[in-house]
Amino acid sequence: MVEEKGYLALVLHAHLPFVRHPEHEHFMEENWLYEAITETYIPLINHFEGLHRDGIDYRLTMSLTPPLISMLTDPLLQDRYLRHINKLIELAHKEVERTKDQPKINKAARFYLERFEIAKDTFLHKYNKNLVNAFKKFQDLGYLEIITCGATHGYLPLMQQYPEAVRAQIEVAIETHKKHLGREPRGIWLPECAYYPGVDKILKEFKIRFFVVDTHGILHATPRPKYGVFAPIYTKSGVAAFARDQESSRQVWSSKVGYPGDFDYREFYRDIGFELPLDYIGPYIHPDGIRMDTGIKYYRITGDEAGLDSKAPYDPDRAREKSADHAGNFLFNRAKQIEYLSELIDRKPMVLSPYDAELFGHWWYEGPDFLNHLIRKTYSDQDVVKMISPIDYLEEYPSNQVCQPPMCSWGAKGYNDVWLDESNDWIYRHLHQLAEKMIELATEIDYPDDLTRRALNQAAREVLLAQSSDWAFIMMTGTTVEYAVNRTKAHISRFLGLYDQIKSGSIDEAWLSDIEWKDNIFPDINYEVYSRKYQPRIEGKGEDIKICN
């Protein structure tokens, strides 16, 4: 049997901000979740089913963030998704009839109808509306290494002066992970891949064995890493850092030189929700008549010279064939890369390729097909590259160089710029104040009555929700800025109201119940995670590091 020369570690970061509005029957931003379910999560799950059925052995690493887990397991959002997919199926039936005299468009319409019906069957009948159980299934079968993240994707370098707040982000995440996935996570996707010196000590407390950083997080470490980004380093606390390989990332990330920009792939920016007459499409967009994506898109990218109004029809079969070609090209390049690297270093090199999971399917519609082809080709067509998880590499190579990474993130320019910008810097004086006041409450109040405990737990939820890095990111990128600003201000306001009521001993139970209903994330949260006196509930100890010179 021929032994592989090196490894490929694909890491998919599945995350969406916590968006749940029970006070509104239809809320536009909740569609972020429904689109990701239909276009990313269910296609991945169905490919995992096929790989298992066909006996394909593989290893994939995937984060499921606590906000995403919370939304996927929420009965209200589960029911709303079912309503959403039923509407899409109804619309797709109408589209098959409407386009019957346009053969190329009709082919795509029938394709969408089939996809939506499969999505409903997977969601409702195979997994009883709980897709977290689907990912857990493939974790338990040994195919997926599921890792965690910050509780609400809080940007940790900008809260490092409050270690209690950082610990709260980590512990609440781990408790959520254990509750839904049945085991402790062995790795973490630091929110925004943002590391600061010292956060690894907190990760060590919770037995986290590895995290992921961007390329410069290892290349700029001290001392200079012997193997570059093609093997992990240990921090002084003993937690391993793995870095992104730029070459493989660029082939997938870049819309200009990467695969997603191929002319045969689906054009994201043309959707019938914006193109068909309002009296026809009205029942399938927002009830107020606000046009929005339906997910039915009939055109392909076509070419650089083609404007949006001159795109060629989308052919799903042609696009699927192209995704297989690109998977073969990606694997060819990884094999050549690993063959070259294996001649230079005294261990099997590992190429780590981390991506946002939602790139595959939502933004790059054929992305899940690409991954399916890549996994199958890696298993069947060559013997140079083997797919593993970072944890598998640590098992094979427990001795690694000890280095100190710098503060870093995977945002533009590589540091804090995206999350500390003139568009969003106003939030931090408030977030710091919230952390200080929450730590104060948790440290001072030891034995609250039931109502006060409820208020303290809700205050902790509001702090965590306000800290979500998604809001600062949206403000900086200029997408749904009003929503991000309103969410930030709402959580700040709710916390401050709770703080004043707790301090004065006059808690408004009706108001508390209302915000518990709206912001119901982390039902088992314990506010004491913010106390300076708090001892984390950790069983056993972390791994001892082994140093290689």
QUIJOQUI-V121294 format. One line per field, one symbol per residue. ss: DSSP state (H for helix, E for strand, C for the rest). phi: phi as a letter, one per 40 degrees, with the letter a starting at -180 (. if undefined). psi: psi as a letter, one per 30 degrees, with the letter a starting at -180 (. if undefined). A space follows every 10 residues. Layout:
BEGIN
ss = ???
phi = ???
psi = ???
END
This chain:
BEGIN
ss = CCCCCEEEEE EEEECCCCCC CCCCCCCHHH HHHHHHHHHH HHHHHHHHHH HHHCCCCCCE EEEECHHHHH HHCCHHHHHH HHHHHHHHHH HHHHHHHHCC CCHHHHHHHH HHHHHHHHHH HHHHHHCCCC HHHHHHHHHH CCCEEEEECC CCCECHHHHC CCHHHHHHHH HHHHHHHHHH HCCCCCEECC HHHCECCCHH HHHHHCCCCE EEECHHHHHC CECCCCCCCC CCEECCCCCE EEECCHHHHH HHHCCCCCHH HCCCCECCCC CHHHHCCHHH HHHHCCCCCC CCCCCCCCEE CCCCCCCHHH CCECCHHHHH HHHHHHHHHH HHHHHHHHHH HHCCCCCCEE EEEEEEHHHE CCCECCHHHH HHHHHHHHHH CCCCEEECCH HHHHHHCCEE CECECCCECC CHHHCCHHHC CCCCCCHHHH HHHHHHHHHH HHHHCCCCCH HHHHHHHHHH HHHHHHCEHH HHHHHHHCCC HHHHHHHHHH HHHHHHHHHH HHHHCCCCHH HHHHHHHHCC CCCCCCHHHH CCCCCCCCCC CCCCCEECC
phi = .ccccabbbc bbccaaccba bccbcbbdcc cdccccccbb ccdcdccdcc ccdcgccabb bacbcdccdc ccbcdccccc cccccccccc ccdcccccbc cbdccccccc ccdcccccdc ccccccbfgb ccccccdccc cgcbbcbbac dbgcccdcbc cbdcccccdc ccccccdccc bgacccbacd dgfcbbdhcc ccccdbgcca abbcdccccc cbccccbgcc acbcccchcc bbbccccccc cbccccbcdd cdcccccccb bccbbcdccc cdcbbcdcgc cacbgcbbbb dgiccccdcb ccccbdcccc cccccccccc cdcccccccc cccbbcaccb cbbcacccdc hccbdcdccd cccccccccb babcbbcbbd ccccccbcca ccabccdaab cdggbcdccb bccbcccccc cccccdcccc ccccbcbccc cccdcccccc cccccccdcc cccccccgcc cdcccccccc ccccccccdc ccccgbcccc cdccccccbc cfcbcbdcdc ccccbdcbcg bccccbcbc
psi = kkklfalkjk jkjjkkljjj iffkekkeff feeeeeeefd eeeeeeeeee eeeggkklkk kkkjleeeee efgkeeeeee eeeeeeeeee eeeeeeeegf gieeeeeeee eeeeeeeeee eeeeeeghgj fefeeeefef fgekjklaal eghkjefggf fifeeeeeee eeeeeeeeef fglkkflkjk kghjkkkfff eeeeeggkfl lklleffefg lklkkegbgg lllklffgkk kklkkeeeee feekfeflef gkfflkkegj kfffflkefe fefgakfggk klkffjkgll eelefjlfgh klkkjeeeee eeeeeeeeee eeeeeeeeee effflglklk jkjklkefej eeejegeeee eeeeeeeeef flgekkklle eeeeeeifkl kkljllkllg lkffbgeegi lffgfffeee eeeeeeeeee eeeejeille eeeeeeeeee eeeeeffkfe eeeeeefhci eeeeeeeeee eeeeeeeeee eeefgikjee eeeefeeeig kifgkjffff kffkjkikka llkklkkk.
END
